[in-house]
């Protein structure tokens, strides 16, 4: 459970950073004042976290299965 919470936190933060980097790359400046941006960044982070969690889980289960 601790690993899941840590993965969720890291993925959300990394998604937030990636999202803001994409905004900066698009407009030349990030719009931090809009709450909508924060919600979208959180969703992006959760989505990327779920994808990473699925990949790592599949790798771990495959390795356990092959032992």
C-alpha positions as CSV (number, residue, x, y, z in Angstrom):
1,X,0.0,0.0,0.0
2,X,2.9,2.3,0.8
3,X,4.4,1.7,-2.6
4,X,1.1,2.5,-4.3
5,X,0.7,5.8,-2.5
6,X,4.3,6.7,-3.3
7,X,3.8,5.8,-6.9
8,X,0.6,7.9,-7.1
9,X,2.3,10.9,-5.5
10,X,5.4,10.7,-7.7
11,X,3.3,10.2,-10.9
12,X,1.0,13.1,-10.1
13,X,3.9,15.4,-9.4
14,X,5.7,14.3,-12.6
15,X,2.5,14.6,-14.6
16,X,2.0,18.2,-13.2
17,X,5.6,19.1,-14.2
18,X,5.2,17.5,-17.7
19,X,2.0,19.3,-18.2
20,X,3.4,22.6,-17.3
21,X,6.5,22.0,-19.5
22,X,4.0,21.3,-22.4
23,X,2.2,24.6,-21.6
24,X,5.5,26.5,-21.5
25,X,6.5,24.9,-24.8
26,X,3.2,25.9,-26.4
27,X,2.6,29.5,-25.1
28,X,6.0,30.6,-23.9
29,X,4.6,31.1,-20.4
30,X,2.6,28.9,-17.9
31,X,-0.8,30.1,-16.7
32,X,-0.8,29.0,-13.1
33,X,-3.7,31.2,-11.9
34,X,-6.4,29.1,-13.6
35,X,-7.7,26.3,-11.4
36,X,-8.7,24.4,-14.6
37,X,-5.0,23.9,-15.3
38,X,-4.4,22.3,-11.9
39,X,-7.3,19.9,-12.4
40,X,-6.0,18.9,-15.9
41,X,-2.5,18.5,-14.6
42,X,-3.7,16.3,-11.8
43,X,-5.7,14.1,-14.3
44,X,-2.7,13.9,-16.6
45,X,-0.5,12.8,-13.6
46,X,-3.0,10.2,-12.5
47,X,-3.3,8.8,-16.0
48,X,0.4,8.6,-16.5
49,X,0.7,7.0,-13.0
50,X,-1.9,4.4,-13.9
51,X,0.0,3.6,-17.1
52,X,3.3,3.3,-15.3
53,X,1.7,1.2,-12.5
54,X,0.2,-1.1,-15.1
55,X,3.6,-1.6,-16.9
56,X,5.5,-2.1,-13.7
57,X,2.8,-4.5,-12.3
58,X,2.9,-6.5,-15.5
59,X,6.7,-6.8,-15.4
60,X,6.7,-7.8,-11.8
61,X,3.9,-10.4,-12.2
62,X,5.7,-11.8,-15.3
63,X,8.9,-12.1,-13.4
64,X,7.2,-13.8,-10.5
65,X,5.4,-16.1,-12.9
66,X,8.6,-17.2,-14.6
67,X,10.4,-18.0,-11.4
